[in-house]
C-alpha cells in the first residue's frame, strides 16, 4: 500500500432537515387467519419516526449488488437502540417498548398508561398480552418476541409509508457510531406494478 493512502471511507452525515417522511417500521406477524394465509391485522408497528426515503440511481443499485441486487430505495433514520428494562410507576405512551425479565420485547398497547408498583407476570408467548397497572391508568403489553441486543430494526421488517410498502433487506450502522441507520429496501407494492385500465375495458 502506498504511503499516505487513506483506507477509510468518508463518514456519512445525518442531515436532520432531510428526515421529512413519516414512516412506520412494522414487524410482520406469522399468525395465520382462518384461510391459512397470514393474518395482516396481527402485524405490529414497531416504531413510528421521521425518515429520508431516497430512490437509488442505476449506479447506486449496481454498487449495492454485493448484498442484494434488487434494492431500489434507501431509508435513513436516527438510530434505534435496544429497549430499556421495565420501570415501576412509569408513564408509558402507546407503542413504547421495554425488555421484560424473560428477555422478550414488550410493546405498550393503545394509548399506554401508568405501570404498576411491581413488575407484572409477563406473558412469554409471542403475541400474548400482559396487564399492567390498575384502575383507569391500566394498560396492556404485547409480546413481540426476543428483545434485540443492539438495534431492534431487522431485515425481517417492513417500512410502511403513505400506502407504500418496503421490505428491509439490510440494516447498516455506518461507522458503528449508533447515530443513524441506513435501511436498504425493496418496494414491494409499487404503483407501477398495479394493473392499469386499458381503453375499452370500461363498460
C-alpha positions as CSV (number, residue, x, y, z in Angstrom):
1,X,0.0,0.0,0.0
2,X,1.4,3.4,-1.0
3,X,2.5,5.7,1.8
4,X,-0.3,8.2,2.8
5,X,-3.1,6.1,1.3
6,X,-6.4,6.7,3.1
7,X,-8.3,3.4,3.5
8,X,-11.3,4.8,5.5
9,X,-14.3,6.0,3.5
10,X,-15.7,9.4,4.3
11,X,-18.1,9.1,7.2
12,X,-21.8,9.6,6.3
13,X,-23.6,12.6,7.9
14,X,-27.1,12.6,9.2
15,X,-29.0,15.7,7.9
16,X,-31.9,16.2,10.2
17,X,-33.7,18.5,7.8
18,X,-34.0,15.7,5.2
19,X,-35.9,13.5,7.6
20,X,-39.2,14.7,6.1
21,X,-41.1,11.4,5.6
22,X,-43.2,10.0,8.4
23,X,-42.9,6.2,8.3
24,X,-43.9,3.2,10.3
25,X,-41.5,0.3,10.8
26,X,-43.6,-2.8,11.0
27,X,-42.9,-6.2,12.5
28,X,-44.8,-8.8,10.5
29,X,-46.9,-11.4,12.2
30,X,-46.5,-15.1,11.4
31,X,-50.0,-15.8,12.7
32,X,-52.4,-17.4,10.2
33,X,-56.0,-16.4,9.5
34,X,-58.9,-18.8,9.1
35,X,-58.0,-19.5,5.4
36,X,-54.4,-20.4,6.2
37,X,-53.0,-17.1,4.9
38,X,-51.0,-14.6,7.0
39,X,-53.1,-12.5,9.4
40,X,-52.2,-9.0,8.3
41,X,-54.2,-7.4,11.1
42,X,-51.8,-9.0,13.6
43,X,-48.8,-7.0,12.2
44,X,-47.3,-4.7,14.8
45,X,-46.0,-1.2,14.4
46,X,-42.5,-1.5,15.9
47,X,-41.8,2.3,15.7
48,X,-43.0,5.4,14.0
49,X,-40.5,8.1,13.1
50,X,-39.2,10.6,10.6
51,X,-37.0,9.3,7.8
52,X,-35.5,10.2,4.5
53,X,-36.6,7.9,1.7
54,X,-34.4,8.0,-1.3
55,X,-34.7,6.1,-4.6
56,X,-31.3,4.7,-5.7
57,X,-29.9,5.6,-9.1
58,X,-28.7,3.0,-11.5
59,X,-25.1,3.4,-10.4
60,X,-26.0,3.1,-6.8
61,X,-28.1,-0.1,-7.5
62,X,-25.1,-1.6,-9.2
63,X,-22.9,-0.7,-6.2
64,X,-25.4,-2.2,-3.8
65,X,-25.5,-5.6,-5.5
66,X,-22.9,-7.0,-3.1
67,X,-25.6,-7.8,-0.6
68,X,-28.8,-7.6,-2.6
69,X,-29.2,-6.9,-6.3
70,X,-32.8,-5.8,-6.2
71,X,-32.5,-2.9,-3.7
72,X,-34.5,0.1,-5.0
73,X,-34.5,2.5,-2.1
74,X,-32.5,3.5,0.9
75,X,-34.2,4.8,4.0
76,X,-32.2,6.9,6.5
77,X,-33.4,7.1,10.1
78,X,-32.0,8.0,13.5
79,X,-30.5,5.1,15.4
80,X,-33.0,2.9,17.4
81,X,-31.3,1.2,20.3
82,X,-32.2,-1.8,22.3
83,X,-35.3,-1.4,24.5
84,X,-34.9,-0.4,28.2
85,X,-36.0,-2.5,31.1
86,X,-39.5,-2.1,32.6
87,X,-39.8,0.5,35.3
88,X,-42.4,0.8,38.1
89,X,-44.8,3.7,38.4
90,X,-43.8,5.0,35.0
91,X,-46.0,6.7,32.4
92,X,-45.7,4.7,29.2
93,X,-47.1,6.1,25.9
94,X,-48.6,3.8,23.3
95,X,-46.1,1.8,21.3
96,X,-43.4,2.2,24.0
97,X,-41.0,-0.7,24.1
98,X,-39.4,-2.4,27.1
99,X,-37.4,-5.6,27.7
100,X,-39.1,-7.9,30.2
101,X,-37.5,-10.2,32.7
102,X,-37.7,-13.1,30.2
103,X,-35.6,-11.2,27.6
104,X,-38.6,-10.6,25.4
105,X,-39.6,-7.3,23.8
106,X,-42.9,-5.9,25.1
107,X,-44.9,-3.1,23.4
108,X,-47.4,-0.9,25.2
109,X,-50.8,-1.1,23.5
110,X,-53.5,1.6,22.9
111,X,-52.5,4.9,24.4
112,X,-50.4,3.3,27.1
113,X,-50.8,4.1,30.8
114,X,-49.1,4.0,34.3
115,X,-47.2,0.9,35.2
116,X,-47.7,-0.8,38.5
117,X,-45.6,-0.8,41.7
118,X,-44.2,-4.2,40.9
119,X,-43.5,-5.9,37.6
120,X,-46.3,-8.0,36.1
121,X,-46.1,-11.7,35.4
122,X,-45.0,-11.4,31.7
123,X,-46.8,-13.5,29.1
124,X,-44.0,-15.5,27.4
125,X,-46.0,-16.3,24.3
126,X,-45.2,-14.2,21.2
127,X,-48.3,-12.1,20.5
128,X,-49.6,-12.7,24.0
129,X,-50.6,-9.7,26.2
130,X,-49.9,-8.8,29.8
131,X,-51.9,-6.5,32.0
132,X,-50.1,-3.7,33.8
133,X,-51.1,-1.1,36.4
134,X,-54.6,-0.7,37.9
135,X,-57.7,1.4,37.6
136,X,-58.2,4.0,34.9
137,X,-54.5,4.1,34.0
138,X,-54.1,0.4,33.5
139,X,-53.0,-0.9,30.1
140,X,-51.6,-4.0,28.4
141,X,-48.3,-5.0,26.9
142,X,-47.9,-7.2,23.8
143,X,-45.0,-9.7,23.5
144,X,-43.1,-9.1,20.2
145,X,-40.6,-11.9,20.8
146,X,-36.9,-11.9,21.8
147,X,-35.6,-8.4,22.5
148,X,-32.6,-7.2,20.4
149,X,-29.2,-6.8,21.9
150,X,-28.4,-3.8,19.6
151,X,-30.9,-2.1,17.3
152,X,-34.3,-3.6,17.1
153,X,-34.7,-3.0,13.4
154,X,-34.0,-6.1,11.3
155,X,-34.2,-7.3,7.7
156,X,-37.4,-9.2,8.5
157,X,-39.4,-6.0,9.0
158,X,-41.1,-3.6,6.5
159,X,-41.5,0.1,6.2
160,X,-45.0,1.5,5.5
161,X,-45.2,5.0,4.0
162,X,-48.4,6.5,2.6
163,X,-49.8,3.3,1.3
164,X,-46.5,2.0,0.0
165,X,-44.6,-0.9,1.5
166,X,-40.8,-1.5,1.5
167,X,-39.2,-4.8,2.5
168,X,-36.0,-4.1,4.5
169,X,-33.2,-6.2,3.0
170,X,-30.2,-4.9,5.0
171,X,-29.7,-2.7,8.1
172,X,-26.5,-0.7,8.1
173,X,-25.0,1.2,11.1
174,X,-22.4,3.5,9.4
175,X,-19.1,3.6,11.4
176,X,-20.8,1.7,14.2
177,X,-21.3,5.0,15.9
178,X,-25.0,4.3,16.7
179,X,-26.0,7.7,15.3
180,X,-28.0,6.6,12.3
181,X,-29.3,3.6,10.4
182,X,-29.4,3.1,6.7
183,X,-32.1,0.7,5.6
184,X,-31.6,-0.9,2.2
185,X,-35.1,-1.8,0.9
186,X,-37.1,-3.2,-2.0
187,X,-40.5,-1.6,-2.7
188,X,-43.0,-4.4,-2.8
189,X,-46.2,-2.8,-3.9
190,X,-45.0,-0.1,-6.3
191,X,-48.0,1.6,-8.0
192,X,-46.3,0.9,-11.3
193,X,-46.9,-2.8,-10.6
194,X,-50.6,-2.4,-10.3
195,X,-52.9,-3.4,-13.2
196,X,-54.0,-0.4,-15.3
197,X,-57.3,0.0,-17.0
198,X,-57.0,-0.3,-20.8
199,X,-59.1,1.7,-23.3
200,X,-62.3,-0.4,-24.0
201,X,-62.3,-2.0,-20.6
202,X,-64.8,0.5,-19.3
203,X,-68.4,-0.6,-19.8
